[in-house]
Amino acid sequence: MSRIFIANADGKPSVIMNNFELNNTFIKNMIPNDKIEIRNSYFEYVKKLAKKII
């Protein structure tokens, strides 16, 4: 789960991400590198989204 906001930061439209969480049941048997890969992939997705909408 994550919240994504579009806001004005220093006079520029910006995408603000808040509270990135993975469900404990989903990640229970994952190794740390898998969690990092999910996080990094999500950040890349949000960067691409921001380029398209801002």
CHARMM internal coordinates of N, CA and C (Angstrom, degrees):
IC EDIT
DIST 1 N 1 CA 1.4408
DIST 1 CA 1 C 1.5226
ANGL 1 N 1 CA 1 C 108.18
DIST 1 C 2 N 1.2870
ANGL 1 CA 1 C 2 N 114.82
DIHE 1 N 1 CA 1 C 2 N 141.13
DIST 2 N 2 CA 1.4479
ANGL 1 C 2 N 2 CA 120.40
DIHE 1 CA 1 C 2 N 2 CA 175.56
DIST 2 CA 2 C 1.5172
ANGL 2 N 2 CA 2 C 108.73
DIHE 1 C 2 N 2 CA 2 C -152.81
DIST 2 C 3 N 1.2902
ANGL 2 CA 2 C 3 N 115.06
DIHE 2 N 2 CA 2 C 3 N 150.30
DIST 3 N 3 CA 1.4624
ANGL 2 C 3 N 3 CA 120.29
DIHE 2 CA 2 C 3 N 3 CA 173.82
DIST 3 CA 3 C 1.5190
ANGL 3 N 3 CA 3 C 106.70
DIHE 2 C 3 N 3 CA 3 C -107.72
DIST 3 C 4 N 1.3216
ANGL 3 CA 3 C 4 N 114.80
DIHE 3 N 3 CA 3 C 4 N 135.07
DIST 4 N 4 CA 1.4627
ANGL 3 C 4 N 4 CA 120.46
DIHE 3 CA 3 C 4 N 4 CA 178.16
DIST 4 CA 4 C 1.5209
ANGL 4 N 4 CA 4 C 107.43
DIHE 3 C 4 N 4 CA 4 C -123.93
DIST 4 C 5 N 1.3154
ANGL 4 CA 4 C 5 N 116.19
DIHE 4 N 4 CA 4 C 5 N 128.41
DIST 5 N 5 CA 1.4559
ANGL 4 C 5 N 5 CA 122.11
DIHE 4 CA 4 C 5 N 5 CA -179.94
DIST 5 CA 5 C 1.5212
ANGL 5 N 5 CA 5 C 108.98
DIHE 4 C 5 N 5 CA 5 C -121.29
DIST 5 C 6 N 1.3030
ANGL 5 CA 5 C 6 N 115.88
DIHE 5 N 5 CA 5 C 6 N 150.12
DIST 6 N 6 CA 1.4567
ANGL 5 C 6 N 6 CA 121.34
DIHE 5 CA 5 C 6 N 6 CA 169.45
DIST 6 CA 6 C 1.5156
ANGL 6 N 6 CA 6 C 105.57
DIHE 5 C 6 N 6 CA 6 C -106.10
DIST 6 C 7 N 1.3233
ANGL 6 CA 6 C 7 N 115.87
DIHE 6 N 6 CA 6 C 7 N 125.91
DIST 7 N 7 CA 1.4569
ANGL 6 C 7 N 7 CA 120.37
DIHE 6 CA 6 C 7 N 7 CA -174.45
DIST 7 CA 7 C 1.5213
ANGL 7 N 7 CA 7 C 110.19
DIHE 6 C 7 N 7 CA 7 C -140.55
DIST 7 C 8 N 1.3055
ANGL 7 CA 7 C 8 N 114.86
DIHE 7 N 7 CA 7 C 8 N 169.41
DIST 8 N 8 CA 1.4511
ANGL 7 C 8 N 8 CA 122.32
DIHE 7 CA 7 C 8 N 8 CA 175.10
DIST 8 CA 8 C 1.5256
ANGL 8 N 8 CA 8 C 106.80
DIHE 7 C 8 N 8 CA 8 C -97.15
DIST 8 C 9 N 1.3187
ANGL 8 CA 8 C 9 N 116.84
DIHE 8 N 8 CA 8 C 9 N 114.00
DIST 9 N 9 CA 1.4674
ANGL 8 C 9 N 9 CA 121.49
DIHE 8 CA 8 C 9 N 9 CA 178.90
DIST 9 CA 9 C 1.5170
ANGL 9 N 9 CA 9 C 108.87
DIHE 8 C 9 N 9 CA 9 C -121.65
DIST 9 C 10 N 1.2969
ANGL 9 CA 9 C 10 N 116.41
DIHE 9 N 9 CA 9 C 10 N 116.45
DIST 10 N 10 CA 1.4681
ANGL 9 C 10 N 10 CA 122.00
DIHE 9 CA 9 C 10 N 10 CA -178.24
DIST 10 CA 10 C 1.5223
ANGL 10 N 10 CA 10 C 111.82
DIHE 9 C 10 N 10 CA 10 C 55.65
DIST 10 C 11 N 1.3211
ANGL 10 CA 10 C 11 N 116.49
DIHE 10 N 10 CA 10 C 11 N 38.11
DIST 11 N 11 CA 1.4566
ANGL 10 C 11 N 11 CA 121.16
DIHE 10 CA 10 C 11 N 11 CA 177.40
DIST 11 CA 11 C 1.5168
ANGL 11 N 11 CA 11 C 114.96
DIHE 10 C 11 N 11 CA 11 C 80.70
DIST 11 C 12 N 1.3224
ANGL 11 CA 11 C 12 N 117.72
DIHE 11 N 11 CA 11 C 12 N 6.05
DIST 12 N 12 CA 1.4650
ANGL 11 C 12 N 12 CA 121.61
DIHE 11 CA 11 C 12 N 12 CA -179.47
DIST 12 CA 12 C 1.5250
ANGL 12 N 12 CA 12 C 109.87
DIHE 11 C 12 N 12 CA 12 C -122.05
DIST 12 C 13 N 1.3392
ANGL 12 CA 12 C 13 N 117.11
DIHE 12 N 12 CA 12 C 13 N 143.29
DIST 13 N 13 CA 1.4649
ANGL 12 C 13 N 13 CA 117.90
DIHE 12 CA 12 C 13 N 13 CA 173.20
DIST 13 CA 13 C 1.5302
ANGL 13 N 13 CA 13 C 109.02
DIHE 12 C 13 N 13 CA 13 C -66.64
DIST 13 C 14 N 1.3185
ANGL 13 CA 13 C 14 N 115.59
DIHE 13 N 13 CA 13 C 14 N 136.72
DIST 14 N 14 CA 1.4610
ANGL 13 C 14 N 14 CA 120.83
DIHE 13 CA 13 C 14 N 14 CA -176.37
DIST 14 CA 14 C 1.5146
ANGL 14 N 14 CA 14 C 110.70
DIHE 13 C 14 N 14 CA 14 C -139.94
DIST 14 C 15 N 1.3216
ANGL 14 CA 14 C 15 N 115.55
DIHE 14 N 14 CA 14 C 15 N 152.38
DIST 15 N 15 CA 1.4555
ANGL 14 C 15 N 15 CA 121.02
DIHE 14 CA 14 C 15 N 15 CA 172.91
DIST 15 CA 15 C 1.5206
ANGL 15 N 15 CA 15 C 106.86
DIHE 14 C 15 N 15 CA 15 C -98.76
DIST 15 C 16 N 1.3199
ANGL 15 CA 15 C 16 N 115.62
DIHE 15 N 15 CA 15 C 16 N 125.49
DIST 16 N 16 CA 1.4516
ANGL 15 C 16 N 16 CA 122.48
DIHE 15 CA 15 C 16 N 16 CA -179.32
DIST 16 CA 16 C 1.5278
ANGL 16 N 16 CA 16 C 108.50
DIHE 15 C 16 N 16 CA 16 C -111.86
DIST 16 C 17 N 1.3215
ANGL 16 CA 16 C 17 N 116.06
DIHE 16 N 16 CA 16 C 17 N 124.28
DIST 17 N 17 CA 1.4665
ANGL 16 C 17 N 17 CA 120.80
DIHE 16 CA 16 C 17 N 17 CA 177.41
DIST 17 CA 17 C 1.5229
ANGL 17 N 17 CA 17 C 107.95
DIHE 16 C 17 N 17 CA 17 C -101.11
DIST 17 C 18 N 1.3316
ANGL 17 CA 17 C 18 N 115.38
DIHE 17 N 17 CA 17 C 18 N 138.80
DIST 18 N 18 CA 1.4546
ANGL 17 C 18 N 18 CA 120.10
DIHE 17 CA 17 C 18 N 18 CA -179.64
DIST 18 CA 18 C 1.5217
ANGL 18 N 18 CA 18 C 109.75
DIHE 17 C 18 N 18 CA 18 C -137.29
DIST 18 C 19 N 1.3140
ANGL 18 CA 18 C 19 N 115.83
DIHE 18 N 18 CA 18 C 19 N 132.12
DIST 19 N 19 CA 1.4594
ANGL 18 C 19 N 19 CA 121.30
DIHE 18 CA 18 C 19 N 19 CA 167.11
DIST 19 CA 19 C 1.5208
ANGL 19 N 19 CA 19 C 114.23
DIHE 18 C 19 N 19 CA 19 C 63.42
DIST 19 C 20 N 1.3098
ANGL 19 CA 19 C 20 N 117.67
DIHE 19 N 19 CA 19 C 20 N 62.31
DIST 20 N 20 CA 1.4646
ANGL 19 C 20 N 20 CA 122.04
DIHE 19 CA 19 C 20 N 20 CA 176.09
DIST 20 CA 20 C 1.5226
ANGL 20 N 20 CA 20 C 108.79
DIHE 19 C 20 N 20 CA 20 C -77.89
DIST 20 C 21 N 1.3384
ANGL 20 CA 20 C 21 N 117.55
DIHE 20 N 20 CA 20 C 21 N 120.41
DIST 21 N 21 CA 1.4624
ANGL 20 C 21 N 21 CA 122.22
DIHE 20 CA 20 C 21 N 21 CA -178.10
DIST 21 CA 21 C 1.5217
ANGL 21 N 21 CA 21 C 110.49
DIHE 20 C 21 N 21 CA 21 C -135.10
DIST 21 C 22 N 1.3300
ANGL 21 CA 21 C 22 N 116.05
DIHE 21 N 21 CA 21 C 22 N 147.04
DIST 22 N 22 CA 1.4579
ANGL 21 C 22 N 22 CA 122.12
DIHE 21 CA 21 C 22 N 22 CA 172.32
DIST 22 CA 22 C 1.5245
ANGL 22 N 22 CA 22 C 108.14
DIHE 21 C 22 N 22 CA 22 C -113.31
DIST 22 C 23 N 1.3125
ANGL 22 CA 22 C 23 N 116.54
DIHE 22 N 22 CA 22 C 23 N 140.93
DIST 23 N 23 CA 1.4504
ANGL 22 C 23 N 23 CA 122.43
DIHE 22 CA 22 C 23 N 23 CA 179.47
DIST 23 CA 23 C 1.5277
ANGL 23 N 23 CA 23 C 110.37
DIHE 22 C 23 N 23 CA 23 C -60.96
DIST 23 C 24 N 1.3289
ANGL 23 CA 23 C 24 N 117.51
DIHE 23 N 23 CA 23 C 24 N 129.89
DIST 24 N 24 CA 1.4709
ANGL 23 C 24 N 24 CA 121.81
DIHE 23 CA 23 C 24 N 24 CA -177.71
DIST 24 CA 24 C 1.5212
ANGL 24 N 24 CA 24 C 112.70
DIHE 23 C 24 N 24 CA 24 C -59.24
DIST 24 C 25 N 1.3086
ANGL 24 CA 24 C 25 N 118.21
DIHE 24 N 24 CA 24 C 25 N -36.56
DIST 25 N 25 CA 1.4625
ANGL 24 C 25 N 25 CA 121.06
DIHE 24 CA 24 C 25 N 25 CA 178.35
DIST 25 CA 25 C 1.5261
ANGL 25 N 25 CA 25 C 110.36
DIHE 24 C 25 N 25 CA 25 C -65.30
DIST 25 C 26 N 1.3208
ANGL 25 CA 25 C 26 N 116.29
DIHE 25 N 25 CA 25 C 26 N -39.28
DIST 26 N 26 CA 1.4577
ANGL 25 C 26 N 26 CA 122.00
DIHE 25 CA 25 C 26 N 26 CA -179.08
DIST 26 CA 26 C 1.5242
ANGL 26 N 26 CA 26 C 111.93
DIHE 25 C 26 N 26 CA 26 C -65.85
DIST 26 C 27 N 1.3204
ANGL 26 CA 26 C 27 N 117.06
DIHE 26 N 26 CA 26 C 27 N -39.00
DIST 27 N 27 CA 1.4661
ANGL 26 C 27 N 27 CA 120.45
DIHE 26 CA 26 C 27 N 27 CA -173.37
DIST 27 CA 27 C 1.5272
ANGL 27 N 27 CA 27 C 113.61
DIHE 26 C 27 N 27 CA 27 C -97.57
DIST 27 C 28 N 1.3078
ANGL 27 CA 27 C 28 N 117.77
DIHE 27 N 27 CA 27 C 28 N 1.01
DIST 28 N 28 CA 1.4675
ANGL 27 C 28 N 28 CA 121.92
DIHE 27 CA 27 C 28 N 28 CA -172.53
DIST 28 CA 28 C 1.5291
ANGL 28 N 28 CA 28 C 113.55
DIHE 27 C 28 N 28 CA 28 C -50.47
DIST 28 C 29 N 1.3049
ANGL 28 CA 28 C 29 N 118.31
DIHE 28 N 28 CA 28 C 29 N -44.13
DIST 29 N 29 CA 1.4658
ANGL 28 C 29 N 29 CA 121.10
DIHE 28 CA 28 C 29 N 29 CA -176.21
DIST 29 CA 29 C 1.5258
ANGL 29 N 29 CA 29 C 113.98
DIHE 28 C 29 N 29 CA 29 C -103.88
DIST 29 C 30 N 1.3125
ANGL 29 CA 29 C 30 N 117.12
DIHE 29 N 29 CA 29 C 30 N 13.62
DIST 30 N 30 CA 1.4626
ANGL 29 C 30 N 30 CA 120.24
DIHE 29 CA 29 C 30 N 30 CA -179.89
DIST 30 CA 30 C 1.5202
ANGL 30 N 30 CA 30 C 111.71
DIHE 29 C 30 N 30 CA 30 C -82.18
DIST 30 C 31 N 1.3190
ANGL 30 CA 30 C 31 N 114.77
DIHE 30 N 30 CA 30 C 31 N 149.04
DIST 31 N 31 CA 1.4608
ANGL 30 C 31 N 31 CA 119.18
DIHE 30 CA 30 C 31 N 31 CA 171.94
DIST 31 CA 31 C 1.5368
ANGL 31 N 31 CA 31 C 107.97
DIHE 30 C 31 N 31 CA 31 C -83.49
DIST 31 C 32 N 1.3278
ANGL 31 CA 31 C 32 N 117.43
DIHE 31 N 31 CA 31 C 32 N 156.84
DIST 32 N 32 CA 1.4687
ANGL 31 C 32 N 32 CA 119.97
DIHE 31 CA 31 C 32 N 32 CA -177.56
DIST 32 CA 32 C 1.5270
ANGL 32 N 32 CA 32 C 113.89
DIHE 31 C 32 N 32 CA 32 C -53.69
DIST 32 C 33 N 1.3277
ANGL 32 CA 32 C 33 N 118.63
DIHE 32 N 32 CA 32 C 33 N -37.04
DIST 33 N 33 CA 1.4716
ANGL 32 C 33 N 33 CA 120.43
DIHE 32 CA 32 C 33 N 33 CA -179.24
DIST 33 CA 33 C 1.5226
ANGL 33 N 33 CA 33 C 111.87
DIHE 32 C 33 N 33 CA 33 C -63.78
DIST 33 C 34 N 1.3366
ANGL 33 CA 33 C 34 N 117.53
DIHE 33 N 33 CA 33 C 34 N -33.31
DIST 34 N 34 CA 1.4661
ANGL 33 C 34 N 34 CA 120.22
DIHE 33 CA 33 C 34 N 34 CA 177.12
DIST 34 CA 34 C 1.5240
ANGL 34 N 34 CA 34 C 110.70
DIHE 33 C 34 N 34 CA 34 C -65.05
DIST 34 C 35 N 1.3132
ANGL 34 CA 34 C 35 N 116.62
DIHE 34 N 34 CA 34 C 35 N -40.81
DIST 35 N 35 CA 1.4729
ANGL 34 C 35 N 35 CA 120.71
DIHE 34 CA 34 C 35 N 35 CA 178.64
DIST 35 CA 35 C 1.5198
ANGL 35 N 35 CA 35 C 110.47
DIHE 34 C 35 N 35 CA 35 C -64.48
DIST 35 C 36 N 1.3177
ANGL 35 CA 35 C 36 N 116.17
DIHE 35 N 35 CA 35 C 36 N -40.75
DIST 36 N 36 CA 1.4672
ANGL 35 C 36 N 36 CA 120.66
DIHE 35 CA 35 C 36 N 36 CA 178.94
DIST 36 CA 36 C 1.5227
ANGL 36 N 36 CA 36 C 110.27
DIHE 35 C 36 N 36 CA 36 C -65.13
DIST 36 C 37 N 1.3232
ANGL 36 CA 36 C 37 N 117.11
DIHE 36 N 36 CA 36 C 37 N -40.59
DIST 37 N 37 CA 1.4626
ANGL 36 C 37 N 37 CA 120.58
DIHE 36 CA 36 C 37 N 37 CA 178.78
DIST 37 CA 37 C 1.5289
ANGL 37 N 37 CA 37 C 111.37
DIHE 36 C 37 N 37 CA 37 C -63.26
DIST 37 C 38 N 1.3243
ANGL 37 CA 37 C 38 N 116.87
DIHE 37 N 37 CA 37 C 38 N -41.30
DIST 38 N 38 CA 1.4659
ANGL 37 C 38 N 38 CA 120.52
DIHE 37 CA 37 C 38 N 38 CA 177.11
DIST 38 CA 38 C 1.5219
ANGL 38 N 38 CA 38 C 109.78
DIHE 37 C 38 N 38 CA 38 C -61.91
DIST 38 C 39 N 1.3200
ANGL 38 CA 38 C 39 N 116.75
DIHE 38 N 38 CA 38 C 39 N -47.23
DIST 39 N 39 CA 1.4673
ANGL 38 C 39 N 39 CA 120.75
DIHE 38 CA 38 C 39 N 39 CA 180.00
DIST 39 CA 39 C 1.5243
ANGL 39 N 39 CA 39 C 111.20
DIHE 38 C 39 N 39 CA 39 C -59.57
DIST 39 C 40 N 1.3254
ANGL 39 CA 39 C 40 N 116.40
DIHE 39 N 39 CA 39 C 40 N -49.01
DIST 40 N 40 CA 1.4665
ANGL 39 C 40 N 40 CA 120.04
DIHE 39 CA 39 C 40 N 40 CA -178.43
DIST 40 CA 40 C 1.5171
ANGL 40 N 40 CA 40 C 111.82
DIHE 39 C 40 N 40 CA 40 C -63.37
DIST 40 C 41 N 1.3167
ANGL 40 CA 40 C 41 N 117.55
DIHE 40 N 40 CA 40 C 41 N -38.63
DIST 41 N 41 CA 1.4663
ANGL 40 C 41 N 41 CA 121.22
DIHE 40 CA 40 C 41 N 41 CA 178.16
DIST 41 CA 41 C 1.5233
ANGL 41 N 41 CA 41 C 110.89
DIHE 40 C 41 N 41 CA 41 C -65.18
DIST 41 C 42 N 1.3145
ANGL 41 CA 41 C 42 N 116.13
DIHE 41 N 41 CA 41 C 42 N -39.14
DIST 42 N 42 CA 1.4642
ANGL 41 C 42 N 42 CA 119.89
DIHE 41 CA 41 C 42 N 42 CA 178.34
DIST 42 CA 42 C 1.5258
ANGL 42 N 42 CA 42 C 110.47
DIHE 41 C 42 N 42 CA 42 C -65.00
DIST 42 C 43 N 1.3320
ANGL 42 CA 42 C 43 N 117.12
DIHE 42 N 42 CA 42 C 43 N -43.05
DIST 43 N 43 CA 1.4601
ANGL 42 C 43 N 43 CA 120.07
DIHE 42 CA 42 C 43 N 43 CA 178.24
DIST 43 CA 43 C 1.5264
ANGL 43 N 43 CA 43 C 110.99
DIHE 42 C 43 N 43 CA 43 C -61.19
DIST 43 C 44 N 1.3131
ANGL 43 CA 43 C 44 N 117.51
DIHE 43 N 43 CA 43 C 44 N -40.76
DIST 44 N 44 CA 1.4700
ANGL 43 C 44 N 44 CA 120.83
DIHE 43 CA 43 C 44 N 44 CA 177.17
DIST 44 CA 44 C 1.5232
ANGL 44 N 44 CA 44 C 110.82
DIHE 43 C 44 N 44 CA 44 C -63.24
DIST 44 C 45 N 1.3215
ANGL 44 CA 44 C 45 N 116.98
DIHE 44 N 44 CA 44 C 45 N -41.05
DIST 45 N 45 CA 1.4610
ANGL 44 C 45 N 45 CA 121.11
DIHE 44 CA 44 C 45 N 45 CA 177.30
DIST 45 CA 45 C 1.5273
ANGL 45 N 45 CA 45 C 110.62
DIHE 44 C 45 N 45 CA 45 C -60.07
DIST 45 C 46 N 1.3222
ANGL 45 CA 45 C 46 N 117.28
DIHE 45 N 45 CA 45 C 46 N -45.28
DIST 46 N 46 CA 1.4665
ANGL 45 C 46 N 46 CA 120.50
DIHE 45 CA 45 C 46 N 46 CA -178.86
DIST 46 CA 46 C 1.5275
ANGL 46 N 46 CA 46 C 110.58
DIHE 45 C 46 N 46 CA 46 C -66.18
DIST 46 C 47 N 1.3228
ANGL 46 CA 46 C 47 N 118.08
DIHE 46 N 46 CA 46 C 47 N -36.95
DIST 47 N 47 CA 1.4694
ANGL 46 C 47 N 47 CA 120.52
DIHE 46 CA 46 C 47 N 47 CA 176.07
DIST 47 CA 47 C 1.5268
ANGL 47 N 47 CA 47 C 110.88
DIHE 46 C 47 N 47 CA 47 C -60.60
DIST 47 C 48 N 1.3346
ANGL 47 CA 47 C 48 N 117.24
DIHE 47 N 47 CA 47 C 48 N -44.50
DIST 48 N 48 CA 1.4696
ANGL 47 C 48 N 48 CA 121.55
DIHE 47 CA 47 C 48 N 48 CA 178.71
DIST 48 CA 48 C 1.5203
ANGL 48 N 48 CA 48 C 110.28
DIHE 47 C 48 N 48 CA 48 C -64.79
DIST 48 C 49 N 1.3216
ANGL 48 CA 48 C 49 N 116.81
DIHE 48 N 48 CA 48 C 49 N -41.97
DIST 49 N 49 CA 1.4675
ANGL 48 C 49 N 49 CA 121.35
DIHE 48 CA 48 C 49 N 49 CA 177.65
DIST 49 CA 49 C 1.5154
ANGL 49 N 49 CA 49 C 110.57
DIHE 48 C 49 N 49 CA 49 C -59.69
DIST 49 C 50 N 1.3242
ANGL 49 CA 49 C 50 N 116.72
DIHE 49 N 49 CA 49 C 50 N -45.77
DIST 50 N 50 CA 1.4621
ANGL 49 C 50 N 50 CA 121.00
DIHE 49 CA 49 C 50 N 50 CA -178.90
DIST 50 CA 50 C 1.5226
ANGL 50 N 50 CA 50 C 111.32
DIHE 49 C 50 N 50 CA 50 C -60.97
DIST 50 C 51 N 1.3227
ANGL 50 CA 50 C 51 N 117.76
DIHE 50 N 50 CA 50 C 51 N -40.65
DIST 51 N 51 CA 1.4650
ANGL 50 C 51 N 51 CA 120.78
DIHE 50 CA 50 C 51 N 51 CA 179.35
DIST 51 CA 51 C 1.5197
ANGL 51 N 51 CA 51 C 111.52
DIHE 50 C 51 N 51 CA 51 C -62.66
DIST 51 C 52 N 1.3364
ANGL 51 CA 51 C 52 N 116.60
DIHE 51 N 51 CA 51 C 52 N -33.98
DIST 52 N 52 CA 1.4662
ANGL 51 C 52 N 52 CA 120.28
DIHE 51 CA 51 C 52 N 52 CA -178.33
DIST 52 CA 52 C 1.5253
ANGL 52 N 52 CA 52 C 113.04
DIHE 51 C 52 N 52 CA 52 C -79.02
DIST 52 C 53 N 1.3276
ANGL 52 CA 52 C 53 N 117.43
DIHE 52 N 52 CA 52 C 53 N -33.03
DIST 53 N 53 CA 1.4690
ANGL 52 C 53 N 53 CA 118.80
DIHE 52 CA 52 C 53 N 53 CA -172.79
DIST 53 CA 53 C 1.5180
ANGL 53 N 53 CA 53 C 114.30
DIHE 52 C 53 N 53 CA 53 C -101.21
DIST 53 C 54 N 1.3297
ANGL 53 CA 53 C 54 N 116.69
DIHE 53 N 53 CA 53 C 54 N -12.83
DIST 54 N 54 CA 1.4733
ANGL 53 C 54 N 54 CA 117.96
DIHE 53 CA 53 C 54 N 54 CA -179.25
DIST 54 CA 54 C 1.5116
ANGL 54 N 54 CA 54 C 109.94
DIHE 53 C 54 N 54 CA 54 C -111.62
END
COOR INIT
IC SEED 1 N 1 CA 1 C
IC BUILD
